[in-house]
Amino acid sequence: MRPQLTHAQREALRWLSEHNGDGCFDRNGVLLAAGELAPFMRSTWNALAAVGLVEFYNPAGKGRGRVRLTKGPGA
């Protein structure tokens, strides 16, 4: 079943896809990807993670963390 997404969530996914599909959060919780700050709030990324369209990870085990696109819900 495909999750119902808001306009902002669809735009955030498109923005992240166009910016290499991976980014890191700055100290204010704003996503930085491909040298640009995302025009979306952290709550948008949290909602997308809740339905499995993005995932949070932290490969170094320190810092503020990263987010990347997934293959989709349940993937």
C-alpha positions as CSV (number, residue, x, y, z in Angstrom):
1,M,0.0,0.0,0.0
2,R,1.4,3.4,-1.0
3,P,1.4,6.0,1.8
4,Q,-0.5,9.2,1.4
5,L,2.0,12.0,1.2
6,T,1.6,15.7,1.6
7,H,2.7,18.1,-1.1
8,A,5.7,19.1,1.1
9,Q,6.7,15.5,1.6
10,R,6.6,14.8,-2.2
11,E,8.6,17.9,-2.9
12,A,11.2,16.9,-0.2
13,L,11.6,13.5,-1.8
14,R,12.1,15.1,-5.2
15,W,14.5,17.7,-3.8
16,L,16.6,15.0,-2.0
17,S,16.6,12.8,-5.2
18,E,17.9,15.8,-7.2
19,H,20.6,16.4,-4.6
20,N,22.3,12.9,-4.7
21,G,19.8,11.2,-2.4
22,D,21.9,11.7,0.7
23,G,22.6,14.5,3.1
24,C,23.6,15.5,6.6
25,F,21.9,17.7,9.2
26,D,23.5,20.9,10.5
27,R,23.3,22.0,14.1
28,N,19.9,23.6,13.5
29,G,18.4,20.4,12.1
30,V,18.5,21.7,8.5
31,L,19.4,19.1,5.8
32,L,22.5,19.9,3.7
33,A,22.8,17.9,0.4
34,A,25.0,18.6,-2.6
35,G,26.1,21.9,-1.1
36,E,22.6,23.3,-0.6
37,L,20.3,23.6,2.4
38,A,17.0,21.9,2.0
39,P,13.9,24.2,2.2
40,F,12.1,21.6,4.3
41,M,11.6,21.3,8.1
42,R,13.0,18.4,10.1
43,S,9.5,17.3,10.8
44,T,9.0,16.6,7.1
45,W,12.1,14.2,7.1
46,N,10.8,12.6,10.3
47,A,7.4,11.9,8.7
48,L,9.1,10.4,5.6
49,A,11.3,8.2,7.8
50,A,8.1,7.0,9.7
51,V,6.7,5.6,6.4
52,G,10.1,4.2,5.3
53,L,10.9,6.5,2.3
54,V,14.0,7.8,3.9
55,E,16.3,6.5,6.6
56,F,18.4,8.2,9.2
57,Y,21.9,6.8,9.8
58,N,25.2,7.8,11.4
59,P,28.1,6.0,9.9
60,A,30.8,7.5,12.2
61,G,28.8,7.1,15.4
62,K,29.1,10.8,16.2
63,G,27.8,14.1,14.9
64,R,24.3,15.1,14.0
65,G,23.5,12.3,11.6
66,R,22.5,11.8,8.0
67,V,19.5,10.9,5.9
68,R,19.2,9.0,2.6
69,L,16.5,7.8,0.3
70,T,15.4,4.2,0.6
71,K,13.9,2.0,-2.1
72,G,10.5,2.5,-0.6
73,P,8.2,1.4,2.3
74,G,9.3,-2.0,3.6
75,A,12.3,-2.2,1.3
